[in-house]
Amino acid sequence: MPDVPPAAGGEAPGRASSVPARPTITQRPIYTGFMVTVGVGLALLFYYVAVNVGALGGWITGAMFIALGLDPLVRWIESRGLPRPVGVGAVLLLLAGLATLLATVVIPNIARQALEFLNNFPDTFDRFLQSDIMVSLDQQFGIRDRVDAEAENFFSNLFSDSNVVGSFLNSLVNAGSTIAQVITGTLIVMFLALYFLASLPTIKAWGVRLAPTSKRPRVEELTEKITRSVGNYVMGQAIVALLNATVAFILMSILGVPFALLTAFVVALLAFVPLIGGVVAGILVTFIALLQGWQTALVYAACYFAYLQVEAYFVSPRIMKRAVAVPAAVAVIAVAGGGALWGVLGAIVAIPVAASGLLLLREILIPLQDRS
């Protein structure tokens, strides 16, 4: 009698399967409910930790971006045949020199101008209201009367509160706490940035080892592309911000705009925000230039916004050519979304994050879809 071939599953007819069937949800309701509860609890715990250590996450993100921004300098020194520790040490010496220069020359002058601005603010504001353009607007819309009425209403409500002294002291305590947090956060960010810069190859190597062995060469290649792209972007954005502040300082010095160094420092900070930072800085300084008359403000606005056009079409493309390539619509959406989610830091990191996402999309997802 011929042998009967086994069934398609590899088993002879009439013989029960030796592999036990997996229990279903209905067969193990207690275990399933317990695991679902544990999963929900872990998700809530993760959300609680993420919400309460949001500042720490911002510090770590900022430190990593600073480290990636300094990495092109280290790589440039390495390309000259020197080991990486020498490059890191040279960058640290450069940062120490810049910090010394800021602490001894720039920051004292900025603090002096900030104090002068606060002391002269009433006179400055009065001169602003008496400027030609404000007088013209006041004659048409009655702006000065509205400002006086709102100021009188604000101070009357402030000092009519019976607990005004306690509120004032509470505000002082909150201000002191905020200053302490800013100083602490700055020190933590700088320490982490230096640590990340020194150990960046080790961090990338450990990240690559998380991938399967067969995928590690590809993951290493993509990691190198992303980190180089982000580093070049941060360095390029710093150069653009420095050029922006230098042009603003030269224009303000020529036109006699007050508090030129303090305002140029603010312009440098605003210029780090992509797309809108330079425009906001230009509008801010134009309003300050109104203190010298509408002619001064008009000349400054014309020169500064002309420079922004030169920067957008000639300077930035040459500086950013090795950094990121993001379509304009994607850049606008990324900056708006990053700013809404994480404020100024989110707007700053939005474009390199979007560029990294586009790189992964182009290098992984699209080829995968083409092969399917």
Contacts in CASP RR format, 6 or more apart in sequence:
PFRMAT RR
TARGET T0000
AUTHOR 0000-0000-0000
METHOD contacts of the structure
MODEL  1
MPDVPPAAGGEAPGRASSVPARPTITQRPIYTGFMVTVGVGLALLFYYVA
VNVGALGGWITGAMFIALGLDPLVRWIESRGLPRPVGVGAVLLLLAGLAT
LLATVVIPNIARQALEFLNNFPDTFDRFLQSDIMVSLDQQFGIRDRVDAE
AENFFSNLFSDSNVVGSFLNSLVNAGSTIAQVITGTLIVMFLALYFLASL
PTIKAWGVRLAPTSKRPRVEELTEKITRSVGNYVMGQAIVALLNATVAFI
LMSILGVPFALLTAFVVALLAFVPLIGGVVAGILVTFIALLQGWQTALVY
AACYFAYLQVEAYFVSPRIMKRAVAVPAAVAVIAVAGGGALWGVLGAIVA
IPVAASGLLLLREILIPLQDRS
4 12 0 8 1.000
4 13 0 8 1.000
6 12 0 8 1.000
6 13 0 8 1.000
7 13 0 8 1.000
11 17 0 8 1.000
25 32 0 8 1.000
55 181 0 8 1.000
55 185 0 8 1.000
58 342 0 8 1.000
58 345 0 8 1.000
59 185 0 8 1.000
59 188 0 8 1.000
59 189 0 8 1.000
59 192 0 8 1.000
60 192 0 8 1.000
61 345 0 8 1.000
61 349 0 8 1.000
62 189 0 8 1.000
62 193 0 8 1.000
62 345 0 8 1.000
62 349 0 8 1.000
63 188 0 8 1.000
63 189 0 8 1.000
63 190 0 8 1.000
63 191 0 8 1.000
63 192 0 8 1.000
63 193 0 8 1.000
63 195 0 8 1.000
63 196 0 8 1.000
64 192 0 8 1.000
64 193 0 8 1.000
64 196 0 8 1.000
65 230 0 8 1.000
65 231 0 8 1.000
65 234 0 8 1.000
65 348 0 8 1.000
65 349 0 8 1.000
65 352 0 8 1.000
66 189 0 8 1.000
66 190 0 8 1.000
66 193 0 8 1.000
66 196 0 8 1.000
66 197 0 8 1.000
66 234 0 8 1.000
67 192 0 8 1.000
67 193 0 8 1.000
67 194 0 8 1.000
67 196 0 8 1.000
67 197 0 8 1.000
67 200 0 8 1.000
68 200 0 8 1.000
68 227 0 8 1.000
68 230 0 8 1.000
68 231 0 8 1.000
68 234 0 8 1.000
69 230 0 8 1.000
69 231 0 8 1.000
69 232 0 8 1.000
69 234 0 8 1.000
69 235 0 8 1.000
69 238 0 8 1.000
70 91 0 8 1.000
70 95 0 8 1.000
70 193 0 8 1.000
70 197 0 8 1.000
70 235 0 8 1.000
71 197 0 8 1.000
71 200 0 8 1.000
71 227 0 8 1.000
71 231 0 8 1.000
72 228 0 8 1.000
72 231 0 8 1.000
72 232 0 8 1.000
72 235 0 8 1.000
73 87 0 8 1.000
73 90 0 8 1.000
73 91 0 8 1.000
73 94 0 8 1.000
73 235 0 8 1.000
74 84 0 8 1.000
74 87 0 8 1.000
74 88 0 8 1.000
74 91 0 8 1.000
74 197 0 8 1.000
77 86 0 8 1.000
77 87 0 8 1.000
77 90 0 8 1.000
77 91 0 8 1.000
78 84 0 8 1.000
78 87 0 8 1.000
84 201 0 8 1.000
85 198 0 8 1.000
88 197 0 8 1.000
88 198 0 8 1.000
91 197 0 8 1.000
92 194 0 8 1.000
106 261 0 8 1.000
106 265 0 8 1.000
109 261 0 8 1.000
110 261 0 8 1.000
110 262 0 8 1.000
110 265 0 8 1.000
113 259 0 8 1.000
113 261 0 8 1.000
113 262 0 8 1.000
114 259 0 8 1.000
114 262 0 8 1.000
116 259 0 8 1.000
117 124 0 8 1.000
117 258 0 8 1.000
117 259 0 8 1.000
117 262 0 8 1.000
124 258 0 8 1.000
124 291 0 8 1.000
127 291 0 8 1.000
128 134 0 8 1.000
128 290 0 8 1.000
128 291 0 8 1.000
129 138 0 8 1.000
129 144 0 8 1.000
129 147 0 8 1.000
131 290 0 8 1.000
131 291 0 8 1.000
131 293 0 8 1.000
131 294 0 8 1.000
132 293 0 8 1.000
132 294 0 8 1.000
133 290 0 8 1.000
133 293 0 8 1.000
133 294 0 8 1.000
133 297 0 8 1.000
134 143 0 8 1.000
134 144 0 8 1.000
134 290 0 8 1.000
137 143 0 8 1.000
138 144 0 8 1.000
138 145 0 8 1.000
158 164 0 8 1.000
161 167 0 8 1.000
196 203 0 8 1.000
200 227 0 8 1.000
204 220 0 8 1.000
204 223 0 8 1.000
204 224 0 8 1.000
204 227 0 8 1.000
207 219 0 8 1.000
207 223 0 8 1.000
208 216 0 8 1.000
208 219 0 8 1.000
208 220 0 8 1.000
208 223 0 8 1.000
209 216 0 8 1.000
211 219 0 8 1.000
222 359 0 8 1.000
222 360 0 8 1.000
222 363 0 8 1.000
222 364 0 8 1.000
225 359 0 8 1.000
225 363 0 8 1.000
226 356 0 8 1.000
226 359 0 8 1.000
229 323 0 8 1.000
229 324 0 8 1.000
229 352 0 8 1.000
229 355 0 8 1.000
229 356 0 8 1.000
229 359 0 8 1.000
230 324 0 8 1.000
230 352 0 8 1.000
230 355 0 8 1.000
230 356 0 8 1.000
231 323 0 8 1.000
231 352 0 8 1.000
232 320 0 8 1.000
232 322 0 8 1.000
232 323 0 8 1.000
232 324 0 8 1.000
233 320 0 8 1.000
233 323 0 8 1.000
233 324 0 8 1.000
233 351 0 8 1.000
233 352 0 8 1.000
233 355 0 8 1.000
234 352 0 8 1.000
235 323 0 8 1.000
236 319 0 8 1.000
236 320 0 8 1.000
236 323 0 8 1.000
237 272 0 8 1.000
237 274 0 8 1.000
237 348 0 8 1.000
238 272 0 8 1.000
239 319 0 8 1.000
240 271 0 8 1.000
240 311 0 8 1.000
240 315 0 8 1.000
240 316 0 8 1.000
240 319 0 8 1.000
241 268 0 8 1.000
241 269 0 8 1.000
241 271 0 8 1.000
241 272 0 8 1.000
242 268 0 8 1.000
243 311 0 8 1.000
243 315 0 8 1.000
244 267 0 8 1.000
244 268 0 8 1.000
244 271 0 8 1.000
244 278 0 8 1.000
244 281 0 8 1.000
244 307 0 8 1.000
244 311 0 8 1.000
245 264 0 8 1.000
245 265 0 8 1.000
245 267 0 8 1.000
245 268 0 8 1.000
245 271 0 8 1.000
246 264 0 8 1.000
247 304 0 8 1.000
247 307 0 8 1.000
248 263 0 8 1.000
248 264 0 8 1.000
248 267 0 8 1.000
248 281 0 8 1.000
248 282 0 8 1.000
248 285 0 8 1.000
248 304 0 8 1.000
249 260 0 8 1.000
249 261 0 8 1.000
249 263 0 8 1.000
249 264 0 8 1.000
249 267 0 8 1.000
251 257 0 8 1.000
251 300 0 8 1.000
251 303 0 8 1.000
251 304 0 8 1.000
252 260 0 8 1.000
252 263 0 8 1.000
252 264 0 8 1.000
252 285 0 8 1.000
252 289 0 8 1.000
252 300 0 8 1.000
253 260 0 8 1.000
255 289 0 8 1.000
255 292 0 8 1.000
255 296 0 8 1.000
255 299 0 8 1.000
255 300 0 8 1.000
256 292 0 8 1.000
256 296 0 8 1.000
257 263 0 8 1.000
257 285 0 8 1.000
257 288 0 8 1.000
257 289 0 8 1.000
257 291 0 8 1.000
257 292 0 8 1.000
257 296 0 8 1.000
257 300 0 8 1.000
258 288 0 8 1.000
258 291 0 8 1.000
258 292 0 8 1.000
259 288 0 8 1.000
263 284 0 8 1.000
263 285 0 8 1.000
263 288 0 8 1.000
266 281 0 8 1.000
266 284 0 8 1.000
267 278 0 8 1.000
267 281 0 8 1.000
267 282 0 8 1.000
267 284 0 8 1.000
267 285 0 8 1.000
270 277 0 8 1.000
270 278 0 8 1.000
270 280 0 8 1.000
270 281 0 8 1.000
270 284 0 8 1.000
271 277 0 8 1.000
271 278 0 8 1.000
271 281 0 8 1.000
272 348 0 8 1.000
273 280 0 8 1.000
273 335 0 8 1.000
273 344 0 8 1.000
273 347 0 8 1.000
273 348 0 8 1.000
274 331 0 8 1.000
274 335 0 8 1.000
274 347 0 8 1.000
274 348 0 8 1.000
274 350 0 8 1.000
274 351 0 8 1.000
275 331 0 8 1.000
275 332 0 8 1.000
275 335 0 8 1.000
276 335 0 8 1.000
278 308 0 8 1.000
279 308 0 8 1.000
282 301 0 8 1.000
282 304 0 8 1.000
282 305 0 8 1.000
282 308 0 8 1.000
285 300 0 8 1.000
285 304 0 8 1.000
286 297 0 8 1.000
286 300 0 8 1.000
286 301 0 8 1.000
286 304 0 8 1.000
287 297 0 8 1.000
289 296 0 8 1.000
289 297 0 8 1.000
289 300 0 8 1.000
289 301 0 8 1.000
290 296 0 8 1.000
290 297 0 8 1.000
323 352 0 8 1.000
323 355 0 8 1.000
324 351 0 8 1.000
324 352 0 8 1.000
324 355 0 8 1.000
325 355 0 8 1.000
326 334 0 8 1.000
326 351 0 8 1.000
326 354 0 8 1.000
326 355 0 8 1.000
326 358 0 8 1.000
330 354 0 8 1.000
330 358 0 8 1.000
331 351 0 8 1.000
331 354 0 8 1.000
334 350 0 8 1.000
334 351 0 8 1.000
334 353 0 8 1.000
334 354 0 8 1.000
335 347 0 8 1.000
335 350 0 8 1.000
335 351 0 8 1.000
337 346 0 8 1.000
337 350 0 8 1.000
338 346 0 8 1.000
338 347 0 8 1.000
338 349 0 8 1.000
338 350 0 8 1.000
339 346 0 8 1.000
339 347 0 8 1.000
339 350 0 8 1.000
342 349 0 8 1.000
END
